[in-house]
Amino acid sequence: MSVIIKSDREIEYMREAGKILAIVHDELEKFLKPGISTFDIDKKAYDIIKSYDCIPSFLNYNGYPASVCVSVNEQVVHGIPNKKTFLKDGDIVSLDAGVIYKGYHSDAARTWAIGEITEEAKKLIEVTKESFFVGIKYAKAGNHLYEISSAIQEYVESFGFSIVRDLVGHGIGANLHEEPQIPNFRQKRRGLKLEPGMTLAIEPMVNAGRYDVYWEDDDWTVVTEDGSLSAHYENTILITDGEPEILTIRKEEK
């Protein structure tokens, strides 16, 4: 496994890409409301990213046709925006986006409530977000990947939810997806030993029901097999000599 240790210059580019992506998510959160289409969300994301002279990481990536993945309710990830899908009161929506700044990527996802949602949906969103922060307590030089993965799974399952097995986090840098793969569930092996300068996209995907998923006919959209709700939370982080640095989050949100 070849994991790229980033230089100081590369880290600065990724910090800027992360800062811009945090703004994108902030602006999209304000934009969300019942009645708008998932196509509207994608157009808004594209316009914000381009206003910072950046490139959407996802647009045309392996053929993906949009700037942001918009996944509603039982859709786990990679929902394709379209003009016929409208958000309605009671939905939850996961937005996954990336930004390229001077050739370097950032990647982050958030799940939001549309209007009034059920208590279960609120808890699902909260647990998914918190599981990320529980996991990155172990994202320190000298630790191994399995410590992050195990912590996320244990936290999620303690609330009766399940962690998706078919999709994982990843390294990130000059490429959107780099080594290593980062599962959100326990592994039999310890996995990679973490070193300063590694940049990782850690992204718990949590289902209210079982962890089983399937791909729809578009070969992109992943949905829960049992039709239960799913939430997604992701940030790009930097491994340092001390605590991990989150590159895609507002300081006041930490």
ABEGO torsion letter per residue (X at the ends): XBBBBBBAAAAAAAAAAAAAAAAAAAAAAAABBBGBBAAAAAAAAAAAAAAAGBBBAABGBGGBABABBBBBEABABGBBBBAABBBBBGBBBBBBBBBBBGGBBBBBBBBBBBEBBBAAAAAAAAAAAAAAAAAAAABBBGBBAAAAAAAAAAAAAAAGBBBBAABBBBBBEABABBOBBBBABBBABAEBBBBBGBBBBBBBBBBABBABBBBBAAGABBBBAAGBBBBBBBBBBBBBABBBBBAABBAAAX
